[in-house]
């Protein structure tokens, strides 16, 4: 198991290096000039040359990429001073260190991702199991239709309606905003509640449909039929035998979804004006801010890769066949 995780970790490092290289070199294929963005509107050639030198943009692109990667591990020296590891450089637009900006934005995305994931995982799996337990009844048909409706919705549409109804219209919910949990847990909860609900509606529909289909499939497996033939109760067969086989695919999708959310829920953050990683990524693209874009890309990719590795490790505890393999 440890050798397997070690191989996956090495593979993850290779993937992250490839992602960084592709993003870096594609950026310099664009016609925009990064130094001019940092220089501003009233920029003279002398100031432009100085900015190019201070940011290291006067060097060949491969040299810039090498220094960028070394800076992540060992830090890097700029004309403005030393940037400690992990150093992703300085923003072309704000002149602020990229890593400190990401660290400032990450708690918002972390709160949104974990809170939303808790809601859609518990509710989605619960609805799917109820539908599978009552398969063929009106309860199953009702939840299946509701899940299909939820899966067809879009966050930017549901989010705007939720803001209009519950915040501006009825006034029963607070305007979505992020407050540090350590400062005021109550305001943190109320400020993130509406984004959690809207985000979870879309994912909940997918998880309920997936859970139902997996449970129905498992209930027809030979080992489940054998358990029934031995005289075990329906509840024991459902929760002990069928559920254990159905959970593995759900964990796989959950690991990918949670990693993606930690990398930034762009649409949700923009809809509710939350300043997280996803919104920062969009702003970096719009402003052609390479260091910020590279930092966000690597953090987002690392989150997805790490959670995929954790999912592989979780398989070993759920399915004994994986341990034997």
Order of alpha helices (4+ residues) and beta strands (2+ residues): alpha-alpha-alpha-alpha-beta-beta-alpha-alpha-alpha-alpha-alpha-alpha-alpha-alpha-alpha-alpha
